[in-house]
Amino acid sequence: MDFGIWEKWYNEILDDFGFSKEDDEASAKELDEILFDEGALTLEDIYELIHTYRKSNDFIVFGAGPSLKKHIQELKENYDLNDYTLIAADGATTALIEEKIIPDIVATDLDGTINDILLANCRGSLMVIHAHGNNKKAILKYTPFFDNILGTTQSKPHGNLYNFGGFTDGDRAIFLAVALEAENIILAGMDFGDVVTKYSRPNIPGATGPADEIKKKKLVYAEKLTNWVSENEDVAIINLK
């Protein structure tokens, strides 16, 4: 998705949620400056790194929905995960680590369990850190502790930052896979429903809980954007049920 197409979605999202474009841009500026000082990966770097170990263009994107652990078990039993590039959407990283799986890439806005995301990074996961108006403090606090980072923004890309399209961690991970020339994408734990898990909301009291109204609306956009990929990109998407 080029920025011209994404900008139409972006303006709709800003209006619908009442988000501030200026806040998005301020957060992106902070991330870009950190990456300028610390060093940043390019899309080409990530492509070369993953294809050093993966000889196919098949990907699995892990969301943090209620079906995640069931899908991980199904994948472990029926698929050779070494044949796929594994992308964890933020908090899904925790579920993978619980199953002793280290994702190749973590797409995060830094609101998952940071210690698990840091552990994945230490074990080799490449980081795709996203800037938006509500995570400026997290970017300033945590980004310098990570290595091998590609930065993204939901506003106009500049400097070290990319914008491949996408809104939530899950659907942005799908757009990232497309940018990395995925031919086939399996979606695990991508439920687009009304229930959140401890992986997406670490502070909820139980393993799952009801999504609030904002989260529900975000998931509606995530599903719409996922469908857009299926209809407009040259990639096959299988959403595990």
N, C-alpha and C positions, 0 to 999 in steps of 0.2 A: 504494500500500500504506500503510494508516494504521499508526500505531505499535503499536496493539493486535495487529495481525496480525504485524508485523515482530518484536515482542517474543518471540513464540513461536519464530521462527527464530533470533533472537539468543541466547536462552537455550540452545537446542540447540547453536549454534556455540560458545558459551562452554564448555559441558560437553565437547564433542567435541574442541576444540583445547586446552582448559585455559587459555584466555585469562582475564584479570582484568577484570571489570567496573569495578573501582575504577581501574585503569590507563586504561581507555577514558575514564572520566569525568574523570580528571585531565588527560589530553591535550585533551579537549574544552574543559575550563575554560581552558586556556592559549590555545587558538585563539579562543575567544569573547572573551577579554580583549584579544587583539591586534586583533580586528576591532572591538571597542568603541572602541579608541583610534584605529585607522587608518581606520575606516569599512568598511561591508559592503554588498554588494548583497542585495536580496531576490529571491525567486522572481519576483515581479511585475516587478522591474527587468529581469531577464534575458529574461522573456517579451516585454516591450516592445522591448528592444534587438534581439533576433533577428528580431522581426517587422517591424522597421523596414526590414530588408534582405531577409528571406525572406517570401514571400507565401503559402507553403504550410505544412502541418503534417507535412511529410515530413522524416525525419531519417536520417542515417547515423551509426552508432556504430562506431568503429574500435577493436578490441582489438589486443593485441600478440602474437597467435599466429603460427605459421609461415606461414600463408597470407596474411599482411597485405600484403606487397609485391605479390603476384599480384593480390589483390583491388583494391588501389589502381590498378594498371594497367587492370584490367577496368573499374573505375568511370570512370577518365579517358577510356577509349575509347568507352564505351557510355552514359554518363550525363552530364547537365549538372549539375555539382556546385553550381552557383549556385542550383539549385532545392531544395537540401537544407540543413538545419542540420547541421553537421558537429561531432560530439562525439568527441574523442580520449580514450581511456582511458590516462592517464599516459604510459608509454613509447611508445605508438603515435604520440605527438606527433613524436618523432624521425623515424620513417619518413615521416610526412607532410611534414615540413620538407625531407627529402631529395628529395621529389618537388615541392617548391615549392608546397605546399598549407598554408595556415594554418587550423587548425580554428576554428570559431566559439566552441567551449567546450572546455576541458580539465578532465577529472575526474581528480584526482590525490591520492594520499597522499604525494607528494613523494619517491618512491623511484625515479623514472625519471631520465633525464639532465636535471639541473636547468637547465643552460645552454640546452638546447633548449626547455624549458618556459618559461623566462624570455623567450627570444626570441619564442616564440609570443605570450606576454602583451604584449610590447612592440609586436608587430605587430597587436594587437587582440583576441586570444583572451580570453574571459572565463574566470575561474578558479573551479573548484569544488573547494575544498581540504577534504580529509577528515581527521578526527582519529580515531586509534585508539591503543591502548595501546603500540604499538611505534614510533610516529613522533613522540613528544613533542619529541625533540631537533630533528628536522627542521622541525617546526612553528615552534619558537622561532628556529631559525637562518634559515629561508628565507621564511616568510610575510611579514615586513615588506618584502621586496623586490618583492612583487607588487602589482598594482593590480586593481581590478574583481573582487573576491573574494566568492563566496558560500561560507559554511562549512557543512560537514555533519559529523555524528557518527553512530556506530553504536549509541550509547546513547540515552537519552531526550533529545530535542531541547530546547534552552533558549536564551534570549538571542538571539544572532545566528545560531544554528545550526539547521539543518534535518535531518530524517531522512526520506528518501523511500523507504527500503528498499534492500536490496542489500548485498553483502559485499565482493566484489572490485571493483577499479576498473571492469572491463568491465561487470559486471551492474549496478553502481550507476549507470553512465552510461545504461543502458537505463531504469532507474527514474526517472532525472532527465528523460529524454525524455518518459516518460509523464506526469510532473508538469508538463511544459511543453506538454501537450495534443497530443502526437504522435498522428497517425492511422496512419502507416506508418513502420516502422523497418527499415532495411537494416543487417545486421550484417556487418562486414568484419573479417577477422582474428580471429574468435571461434571457436577450434577446440576448446576444452574437452578437449584431449588430454594426452599425456604428455611433450610437447616444449616447452621454453621457448626464447625467442629473446633476442638481445642487446638487444632493445627493452624486454622486461620484466625482464631481468636483465643490466644493462649490464656487470657484472664477469665474465661467463662468457668463456672464452678464444676461442670461435668464434662463428659466426653463430647457431647453435642448440646445444642441449644437453638432456640428460634432466632432466625435472622431478624435484625431490626429493619425498619423501612428503607433506610439508606442502602444497607447491604442488599436487600431484595432488589432494589432498583439497579444497583451496580451489576448484579447477576443477570438481570434482564439485558443490559447492554453487553455483558460478556457473551451471552448466548447469541445475540444479534450479530456481534462482530465475528464470532466463530462461524456462524452461518455465512457471513460475507466472504470469509476465506474460502469456504467450501464451494461457493458459487462463482468466485472471481479469480482464484489462484489455481495454478496447475499443480495441485497437490490432492492426494486422497486422504481423507480424515475418517478414522474409525473411532467412535466414542464407545468405550466399553460400557456395558449395562450391568 
